[in-house]
């Protein structure tokens, strides 16, 4: 998410839908499947995701 100022923000989410409007694939799902393929262990993916979320939260806290 890109911050415009402290009171507003701009963000996007992208996904692919089939002709019936059902979600087929999104970037989050791609990331999870790609990381499972790379790391070969779901627990390792959870650990990486947890670290990334923590880093993002800390980065947001420091920029305020």
N, C-alpha and C positions, 0 to 999 in steps of 0.2 A: 504494500500500500504506500503510495506516495503522498506525503503530507503537504497540503497547500499552506495551511497555517494551523495554529493550535485548536481552532474551532471547526475545521472542516478537513475532509480528506477525499481523495479520489482513488478508486480501486476498480479492478475488473475481475471477472471470473469467466472462463471459457470452457465450454463443453460441447460435445457432439451428440446430436439427437437423431434417432431414426425417423422415418416418415410419420410415425404415430406419436412423436414427441417424447419417447422414452430415452433417457440418458444412456448413451452408448459408452462414451469415454470422455474423461476430463483430465486436466493436467495433474491433479492430485492423484488420481488413479494411476495415471502413467508413471508418476514419480514412485509410487509404492511398488508397482510391478517391476519397474526398472531397478529399484534398489534391492528387491528380493532376488532378481536375476543376478545382480552384481555381487551381493553379499552372501547369498545362498542360505541365509538364516533369517527367519522372521524376527527373532529376538534382536538381532543386530540392527535390523531396520528400525525397530522400535527405539533402540538406544540412539541411533543417528537422528531420528525424528525428534526425540526428546531434547537432544542437544541443540538442534536447530531452533526449536521453539523457545528454549531457554535463552539462547543467544539473541534471538529476535526480540524477546521481551526485555532483556537487559539493554539492548541497543536503543529501544524505544524509551526506556527509563532514563538513560544517560542523555538522550537528545532533548529532553524536556527541561 
